[in-house]
Amino acid sequence: MAPAGQVTASALQAMLKDAALTGSWTLDASRSAIGLRSKSMWGLAPVKGTFREVTGNGTVASDGQVSGTVTVAAASVDTKIAKRDTHLRSAGFFDSDNHPHITFRVEAIRPSRQGVTVTGALTVRDRTRPVTFDATVSASDPGEIRLDAEIQVNRADYGLTWSPMRMASMRNTITVHAVFTRS
């Protein structure tokens, strides 16, 4: 049995098949959060942050095909340590002056055991790589869908290789709590 509000794979498949989700959807930035987690100091000290500016939209076609985009402002990273945030915005890391946006383009969503499997492309510093991850789906009413996921990425794939004495992990987790409402 699925937790309260969670949408099972079979229920989601039925909603996509009968076109119940067809239409345009907008990310509710006030109720959504995109974060990051990493380890520094040789895996001993966790680093957490949140991107304070996030936008997004999506479309569900009548045949159940899903597409969309989620964009975060790279300069909006907030780890609660001003010096670290300044470094993350600098040319040595996100280079937010020259690459102001981090974008995930959704290419497909299909029901899976955990909820959905999302396939798309993540672009950081003008480097685009394919990304596939599982997400849970929940809904409190027909006009709202929530997706929650943890996405494992290797930041070196995006040119984010700064790590003095190799003390910062290249393996990072992007956390997603995305609330979409019908437009």
C-alpha positions in Angstrom: 0.0 0.0 0.0 1.3 3.4 -0.9 1.8 6.1 1.8 -1.0 8.8 2.0 -0.9 11.0 -1.1 1.7 8.8 -2.9 0.7 7.8 -6.4 1.3 4.2 -7.3 2.9 3.3 -10.6 -0.4 1.7 -11.8 -2.4 4.8 -10.8 0.0 7.1 -12.6 -0.1 4.9 -15.6 -3.9 5.1 -15.6 -3.8 8.9 -15.2 -1.4 9.2 -18.2 -3.5 6.8 -20.3 -6.8 8.5 -19.7 -5.3 11.9 -20.2 -6.2 13.1 -16.7 -2.8 14.9 -16.5 -2.9 16.4 -20.0 -2.0 20.1 -20.1 0.5 22.6 -18.9 2.1 22.5 -15.5 4.1 25.2 -13.6 6.7 24.7 -10.9 5.5 26.3 -7.6 8.9 27.8 -6.5 7.5 28.8 -3.1 6.9 25.1 -2.3 9.7 23.5 -4.2 13.4 23.0 -3.2 16.5 22.1 -5.2 19.5 21.3 -3.0 22.9 19.8 -3.1 24.9 17.6 -0.7 28.5 16.7 -0.9 31.4 15.6 1.4 34.5 17.6 1.9 37.6 17.1 4.0 38.1 13.5 2.7 34.4 12.6 3.3 34.3 13.6 7.0 32.4 17.0 6.7 29.1 17.1 4.9 28.3 20.2 2.8 24.6 21.1 2.2 23.1 23.9 0.2 20.0 25.1 -1.5 19.3 27.0 -4.6 17.1 29.9 -3.7 15.8 30.7 -7.2 14.1 28.0 -9.2 11.6 28.0 -12.0 10.1 25.3 -14.2 7.3 24.2 -16.4 6.1 21.0 -18.0 3.6 19.6 -20.5 1.8 16.3 -20.5 0.6 15.4 -24.0 -2.7 13.6 -24.5 -0.7 10.4 -25.3 1.0 10.6 -21.9 4.4 12.0 -23.1 5.9 14.4 -20.6 8.4 17.2 -21.3 9.6 20.2 -19.3 12.4 22.2 -17.9 13.6 23.1 -14.4 16.1 26.0 -14.1 18.0 27.2 -11.1 20.0 30.4 -10.8 23.5 29.3 -10.1 24.2 32.4 -8.1 21.3 31.6 -5.8 23.3 28.8 -4.1 23.1 29.1 -0.3 25.2 26.9 2.0 24.8 29.3 5.0 28.6 30.1 4.8 29.1 33.3 2.8 32.8 32.6 2.0 31.9 29.2 0.6 28.9 30.6 -1.4 31.2 33.2 -2.9 33.6 30.5 -4.0 30.8 28.3 -5.5 29.6 31.3 -7.6 33.2 32.1 -8.8 34.9 31.0 -12.0 36.5 28.2 -10.1 33.2 26.5 -9.6 29.7 27.4 -11.1 31.1 30.5 -12.8 27.6 32.1 -12.3 28.6 35.4 -14.0 29.2 33.5 -17.3 26.9 30.5 -16.7 23.9 32.0 -14.8 21.7 28.9 -15.1 21.7 25.2 -14.3 19.1 23.5 -16.3 17.4 20.1 -16.3 15.4 19.3 -19.5 12.9 16.5 -19.0 12.7 14.2 -22.0 10.5 11.4 -20.6 8.8 10.2 -17.5 7.6 6.7 -17.2 6.0 4.8 -14.3 8.3 2.6 -12.3 8.2 0.6 -9.1 9.2 3.6 -7.0 6.9 6.0 -8.8 8.5 7.3 -12.0 11.8 7.1 -13.8 12.8 10.5 -15.2 15.1 10.8 -18.2 16.6 14.1 -19.3 19.7 16.2 -19.7 21.4 18.3 -17.0 23.4 21.4 -18.2 25.9 23.0 -15.9 28.5 25.5 -17.2 27.4 24.7 -20.8 28.2 21.0 -20.4 25.2 18.8 -21.0 25.0 15.2 -19.8 22.2 12.6 -19.9 20.7 11.9 -16.5 18.2 9.2 -15.5 16.8 8.9 -11.9 13.9 7.5 -10.0 11.4 9.8 -8.2 8.4 9.3 -6.0 5.2 11.0 -7.0 2.5 12.3 -4.8 -0.7 14.4 -5.2 -3.0 16.0 -2.8 -5.5 17.1 -5.4 -6.0 16.7 -9.2 -4.3 20.1 -9.9 -1.0 19.3 -8.0 1.8 16.8 -8.5 4.9 16.5 -6.3 8.1 14.8 -7.3 10.8 13.9 -4.8 14.2 12.5 -5.8 17.9 12.3 -5.0 20.1 12.4 -8.1 23.7 11.2 -7.9 26.1 13.2 -10.2 29.8 13.4 -10.7 30.6 17.1 -10.7 33.7 16.5 -12.8 31.4 15.6 -15.7 30.4 19.3 -15.7 33.9 20.8 -15.3 33.6 21.4 -11.5 36.9 19.9 -10.5 38.1 22.3 -7.9 39.3 20.2 -4.9 42.5 21.2 -3.1 44.5 18.2 -2.1 41.6 16.1 -3.4 39.7 16.7 -0.1 36.3 17.4 -1.8 34.3 14.5 -3.2 33.4 14.5 -6.9 30.3 12.5 -6.1 27.4 14.8 -5.2 23.7 14.4 -4.6 21.1 16.8 -6.0 17.9 16.8 -3.9 14.7 17.6 -5.5 11.3 18.5 -4.1 9.3 19.8 -7.0 5.7 20.9 -6.7 3.9 21.4 -10.0 0.4 22.9 -10.3 -1.8 22.9 -13.4 -1.4 26.1 -15.4 
